[in-house]
Amino acid sequence: MSTETASTEDTSGSGLLPAWVGQYLRDHTVHIAVVALFVLYPFAYDFLVGQFGLFAETLLLRPRTMLTVLWLGLFAMSFDFVSGYTGYLSFGHAAFFGIGAYFVVLGYNGQLPLLPAELPFMTLLVLGALVAVVAAVLVGLISFRLSGVYFAMITLGVSEILFVASKNLDFITPGGSDPADGVTPGTPSSVETFNPELGVPFVDALQVELGAFGDTSLLGLDLAPMFSETSPAIVVSYFAIGAVVLLCYLAMQRIIHSPFGRVMIAISENEERARAIGYNTFWFKMGAFAVSAFFGAIAGGLLVGYQGFINPQNSFFFLVTGFALVAAIIGGLKTLAGPLFGYLFLEWVEEFLAREGSGGGLQPFLEQNIPDSILDATISGGLTVSKAMDSFMTGHGEFYAGIIFVLFVLFVPIGLLGTLRLRLGTESVSKHVSRKIAARFGGDK
């Protein structure tokens, strides 16, 4: 028996990697696989579109859309961090998204006190997130004295106040344009002077310029020859922003699995019991709110870094929070990663059924493959098949998203990831998969 044990211990620690590294990789099989899929996606998209043309475009999200999924997914994860894991719905969470976005623009333009103009993008990104933390503390001091719908309405009210202010404060756009139309970093008429760089500070080789016209090389490797169907600058931004989103996810995940996170979960399940055993739940809720505000503001700053533009409608407006809530419900509340997959699913549905402009989608695919005689056939009156398709499949993405949301609430109330975890029991998805792999190849069962 002792000989067998010694042999087992020796085997577990032998090889190229330490035993704990192998165990970590086995425990996080799914996480590693998902990250690998995100990394390989631009290459797979370019290859498949080059090989299969419109058919591949119909089924796959464009890398530009995947960028939107990343920063909005990060925002939705920050929403889930406080709303899912404490049970307090932050209906005004868009306030922090907008604070992060507007801070980058106003700070770069030199319109904030104590800050010189044209500070580095990463400096503004972090400072904006810290300002959002301060705002969360101020809002939380008032709103966490209440609970339920009252807390939700106070946060929503704060977001609406900032929404109205951003539409009417003239100092936001000193050039004389209407603040409701939005603002750009740099010159009033263009963003040519705004060159946001993201990466490791003070290491030029590990920094890239964001944007559709930004850098085309990453880590010294020129990506331009590798892509024929996709802009390499978009791919570079995709990897840079994806790295930030991954770091933010890992940070939130680490907090959730810490003693602090366990108290958050206890609050969501039974706050009175958590208070009865000695926890000051008020300050734990404040901490969770502040952390979620920090990462929500990072998401807003990333949007500005790539798009070079922000307006009240896509920052402080309550529907920004609304879509995060929808993504969280579809992906699974209290799962952290679920909202990201919820956004991914929603964006795919919208592009597949209601894509406008260039690119694939179901409508262009059908128009190319259905005979003209059928497309020109009259259904009723002057309504042809082609016109009916155009009416139902152009610009109605939110309509289809609403239908899907209702179906998920009725039939999949705990979301995609929540349902998957429920079917696997208390075991995590990664551990379940690693156990199955080990069993399949003769490992431990």
Secondary structure, 3 states (H helix, E strand, C coil): CHHHHHHHHHHHHCCCCCHHHHHHHHHCHHHHHHHHHHHHHHHHHHHHHHHHCHHHHHHCCCHHHHHHHHHHHHHHHHHHHHHHHHCCCCCCCHHHHHHHHHHHHHHHCCCCCCCCCCCCHHHHHHHHHHHHHHHHHHHHHHHCCCCCHHHHHHHHHHHHHHHHHHHHCHHHCCCCCCHHHCECCCCCCCCCCCCCEEECCCCHHHEEECCCCCCCEECCEECHHHCCCCCHHHHHHHHHHHHHHHHHHHHHHHHHCCHHHHHHHHHHHHHHHHHHCCCCHHHHHHHHHHHHHHHHHHHHHHHHHHHCCECHHHCCCHHHHHHHHHHHHHHCCCCCCHHHHHHHHHHHHHHHHHCCCCCCCHHHHHHHHCCHHHHCCEEECCEEHHHHHHHHHCCCHHHHHHHHHHHHHHHCCCHHHHHHHHHCCCCCHHHHHHHHHHHHCCCCC
